[in-house]
Amino acid sequence: MPAQTPTDATVTDLVADATAAPSMHNTQPWRFRYGRGSGTLKLRADFERRLPEADPANRALHVGCGAALLNLRVSAAHHGLTTAATLLPEPADPVLLASVRLSVPPAHDGAPAGDSGDDSGAGPGDAGLRPLYPAIAKRHTSRYPFDDQPVPDDVRARLVAAARAEGAELVFLVEPHLETVLDLIRDAEGYDRGDPAREAEREHWTWFSKTDAPADGIPDYAFGPRDASERATNRDFAGSRPMPDRARVRFERNPQLALLSTSDDRPADWLRAGQALERVLLAATLDEVSTSFANQPLEWPDLRWVLRDPVHGAGNPQMIIRMGYGPTGPRTPRRALERVLTFEP
Ligand SMILES: Cc1cc2nc3c(=O)[nH]c(=O)nc-3n(C[C@H](O)[C@H](O)[C@H](O)COP(=O)(O)O)c2cc1C
């Protein structure tokens, strides 16, 4: 008997979970196409949502799509589905990023196989994804100050393992590398401020909720307070626009930063980095660790290479993640599912 394929309603649930993923400036640069006959969900890049100034090579775009793919795999595991995901970016068809075959495994003893606790039919690395499911809806970027409580070693070890399970490396930064990276973040923020085209792009993707009802981009309620320390570990989405009611507070004295990197730097590696990123973020959320990003130096080629870890060396830096204990951050908007999901026979 051929494997059963999931219903349209289940596929819609999976894509709703996928689109809860983070994306640079909340551009949500993804589209999903489900072939009912083959049970195959295709993840495609939406290049109309690219950021030509800050992300000319589409690296960050692929990272966001990889994060959506990880959520999709977690959601499929939660729904008891078997998945086989293939990363597909090819120069001949750069829009098609991944294909995920979805099937409903045969039931055992009347119970859906997905409830049996056996992940053996899932795609590579999918064992252990199901417990991450509750974190999909809880994870948000938190641009708030964290307290100075260190993330304990056992939690750090879980996050390092989460990145490794997706083929990436996560390194918690220590002195003197940490201070170098903090300097690079501040330098990059200065470069950004001096670049009118980037400033215009950032403004284009930010919204003021009193006047706008956005479906994408970053609304003012997600900017967080202004950082009085001028360290720029919180990318300031208000830019130079006046926000008289916005608090100005001191962020943590000792930021806890982790660098996510991959061994190569091609589109498939960026998708891998995105999956690793989201696996780390979901695991952190389950451990009550809040997260945000300070990726500014990744967006300037001359600074990106200086970010490399002097001890572990050769990796290609993909994300700078700030972690700690503090507010979780608000939920930000997402586009309606009918704009991102289509069904085919
Ligand atoms: C590749 C990538 C780069 C990002 N860079 C930053 C950043 O430098 N600073 C920041 O505050 N948020 C950054 N973000 C977070 C996005 O702004 C955030 O995911 C988006 O606004 C949606 O909000 P949410 O994460 O709360 O769902 C980045 C996200 C991705 C995937």
The ligand as a Gaussian input file, in Angstrom:
#p B3LYP/6-31G(d) Opt

LIG

0 1
 C       19.621000      36.017000       9.236000
 C       18.973000      36.863000      10.312000
 C       19.622000      38.016000      10.756000
 C       19.056000      38.789000      11.783000
 N       19.755000      39.866000      12.265000
 C       19.274000      40.552000      13.321000
 C       20.029000      41.591000      13.947000
 O       21.175000      41.832000      13.600000
 N       19.482000      42.259000      14.983000
 C       18.227000      41.974000      15.450000
 O       17.776000      42.621000      16.390000
 N       17.481000      40.992000      14.897000
 C       17.982000      40.272000      13.855000
 N       17.260000      39.225000      13.325000
 C       15.947000      38.907000      13.904000
 C       14.804000      39.395000      13.053000
 O       14.717000      40.805000      13.058000
 C       13.515000      38.762000      13.608000
 O       13.614000      37.378000      13.452000
 C       12.255000      39.233000      12.917000
 O       12.069000      40.600000      13.147000
 C       11.013000      38.466000      13.396000
 O       10.853000      38.587000      14.794000
 P       10.882000      37.316000      15.760000
 O       12.258000      36.708000      15.678000
 O       10.592000      37.873000      17.112000
 O        9.841000      36.336000      15.302000
 C       17.806000      38.427000      12.322000
 C       17.158000      37.258000      11.877000
 C       17.756000      36.467000      10.890000
 C       17.093000      35.183000      10.460000

